[in-house]
Structures are given as structure tokens and as C-alpha cells.
Amino acid sequence: MTKMADGASKSRLRVILAASVGSALEWYDFFLYGTAAALVFGELFFPKSDPVVGTLLSFLTFGVGFVVRPLGGLLFGILGDRYGRKPVLVATLLMIGIGTTAIGFLPTYAQIGIWAPILLVAMRVVQGLGAGAEYGGAVIYLVENAPPKHRGFWGGFAPLGVSVGNLLAAAAFALVTMLPREDLMSWGWRLPFLASFLLILVGIFVRMRVSETPVYTDAVVARGKVESNPAMEALRRHPRNFFVVLGARMAENGLGYFFPVFGLSYIINTVGVPKADALSALMLAFAIELFAILGFAALSDRIGRRPVYMFGALAGVVLAFPFFWMVGTKQWIMIALAFILARAVVTAAMFGPQAAYFAELFPPQRRFAGFAFARELGSLLSGGPAPFVATALVAAYGTWWPVACYAMFLSLCTVVAIWIGPETYQENIEADETTASELPAAMPARA
């Protein structure tokens, strides 16, 4: 009995590591670009522009990765529903690793001219295609292996991995920004990108050692439920749930990039806070967020996904203006508090329950495609444009209040989506059709 228990514990630990570690390494790569866009890419790849335009162009290139993410979600989501979760998890991690490592080798504008930003965009495309299904695959792998009453908590390890990736990316750039500026701009910025190659090897090793999920094996393959186009079936059969995912992403993804990417650039370049102070405050927020995500995810197992998610979206509305008041003081403690409230309260309250919630909205035979495609369409509308739009608003109006209004708009979109969405935390995720998806749109879901 003890050996069986030990074996089950090791198996569960392996599942959690495969999803969360891979997710952490993958999002280290993806967020690494966002940090570099805020700190160095404007000068290295767009030097003909003035500083504001250079930052805008680097953020625009950041958004290119989001343009292709729905394509990646669609392609790899279909493959994940047709051929299994595990092979797609390995493939997407490889794509992100190759794209990120290659950025570390790119020549700059001073070396090859216009080809430098073109190659940078090409690598962002590779990253974006892989990222389009990576997170969804990690979430589904966790949720489909989780005990029924703990899917929220288990699913929380995927967004936990995202926060770890954020923390690693911020820490990597905090270290290299300690170099003399000449060294940072000539070779130091490359080190975090090149280091990702070793990290990806660890993720691949872990993911190759896990098996397929029992839900996919028993509820899809064994029952002959594999569909030729699960993405279109998800949109046709579950339109409300599909658009709930889109709306729920507006605040979570938009503010998730808005605060750490645009916020970091704004605090350094506009407010005039030293890079080291801004990065250390952001790193502290990411560290606290690790615990908050699991806490909110576990809470959603007890009271439901919707109440927890709604709290995060409403908190985003409340924080929009105070965030800028706090960072405007230039005091480190107030900047840290602003980032902590943004990441460990607003984002964590949505990100924690989101993993299980999105997976529960679709039946197993079209879960990967429906989840990934809808989620990444939401990324295209929210997270990708957020840093660019925010920077453009500051440049156009010369003040921060239009940006705060933009943040409130994203949050209110999510409030509406969660209000009309179904509750799912007590659903059977092995069922061919989710009960929640059949509820009339106007009917309040149970709490």
C-alpha cells in the first residue's frame, strides 16, 4: 500500500513538474522579449527613431507574437485533440526555445541595417506560434490529471509557472543591467536569451518522461470521439463559452502585460526611476504572486471559478488610477506596492482560477482546440496591443490618465464576460458535452 501511495505521489509530482516547469521555461522566453523591448530593443533595432518611437516600434514587434498566436492555438490545438496532449507539449516548447535562443544571436541594426528588425520579427513569429498552444496544453494536462475536487488548485500550477517565468526574466535582466552600459548594449543583453537554451533542455527532459492524460485516453481515444476539426466544432457547439473565454482574457491578459511591460517602461523612461529599483520592485511582486495564484486557484475549488475571477476583474477597475498615483511618487515602497496589487491581487485572482475554468468550458474531444484558439484570440485583442496602445496614449496626450481609462475598459470587458458565463467547477470534465454550455445564456449559473 505504501509503495502504491509513493508511486502515485511521484506520478502526480511528475505531472505537475512537466506542466509548470515547462510553462515557466516557455514564459521566461516569451516575457524576456517584453522586458528587452522596454529596456534595450528600441535603441538596438530601431536606432533611426527618436526614443519614444523606438519604444513604440519595439512594442509593436512584441505584438507580432500575439498576431500569430491564434494560428498556433488553432494548429496545435487541433493536433492536441487529434493526436494527444503530450506530443504537442514537446513540440511547442521546442519552437519557443529555438525562437528565443536565435534572438540572442541576432545582429543589430548597426551591423546589418533593416534586416535586424526583420529577423527579430521572424523570431517573434516562431515564438508566437509555439506560445499559441503551450499554455493551453500545460493547463489541460494538469486539469485532466487532477482529482475532481482539486482541478482549480492543480490547474493553478500552470499560471504559477508563468509567474516563475516572469520572475526569471526580470531577474536575468536585473543581473545584466548591472553591467556597464556599453557592455550591456554590445553583448550583455544577449546572455538571458542564450541561457534559455539550457532551460529548454530541462523542460523537454521533464516532458518526455510523462504519459498521456487518462481523460484523453479514456474519454476521447477509447470512445472513438476524435474529431477532424475540433476547433470549428468548439465554436459551433459552444459559442457562448468560446466568447466567454475571449472576454475573460481582456483584463487578465491585457493587464498582465500592461503592468509589467508598459508599466516597467513608463516608470523607467517617463517617471525617471532607476532601472534597478523598478526591476527589483517588479521581481518582488512576481514572487508574492506565486503564492497568490495558488491561493486563488484553491479558493475557486471551494466557492467556484466565477466569484474569484470577478473579484480580480473588479479589482482591475479599482486599481487603474491608483497605480499611476503610487508609481508617480518615485518611492520604491510605493512602486513595489503598486506592482504587488497589480500582480498578486488583480492578475492572480483571474489567472489562478482561469486554468481550470477555461478547460472545463469545453468537452474532452475539442478541449485543446477550443481552449487554445479562443484564449489566443483573446491575447490578440488584449495582451498584444496593450503595451503599444498604452505607450501611444502617453505619447499622444502627454499624461497617464488615458492609459488608466484604457485599463478600466479592459477590466470592464472581463466583468461582463464573467457575469454572463457559466459556473463549471462541479462539472464532469470527461462528459461528451459540458452541462454548463447547455444552460440558457440568461440563466444565472450556480455559485
Secondary structure, 3 states (H helix, E strand, C coil): CHHHHHHHHHHHHHHHHHHHHHHHHHHHHHHHHHHHHHHCHHHHHCCCCCHHHHHHHHHHHHHHHHHHHHHHHHHHHHHHHHHCHHHHHHHHHHHHHHHHHHHCCCCCHHHHCCHHHHHHHHHHHHHHHHHHHHHHHHHHHHHCCCCHHHHHHHHCHHHHHHHHHHHHHHHHHHHHCCCCHHHHHHHHCHHHHHHHHHHHHHHHHHHCCCCCCHHHHHHHHCCCCCCCCHHHHHHHHCHHHHHHHHHHHHHHHHHHHHHHHHHHHHHHHHHCCCHHHHHHHHHHHHHHHHHHHHHHHHHHHHHCHHHHHHHHHHHHHHHHHHHHHHHCCCCHHHHHHHHHHHHHHHHHHHHHHHHHHHHHCCCHHHHHHHHHHHHHHHHHHCCCHHHHHHHHHHHHHCCCHHHHHHHHHHHHHHHHHHHHCCCCCCCCCCCCCCCHHHCCCCCCCCC
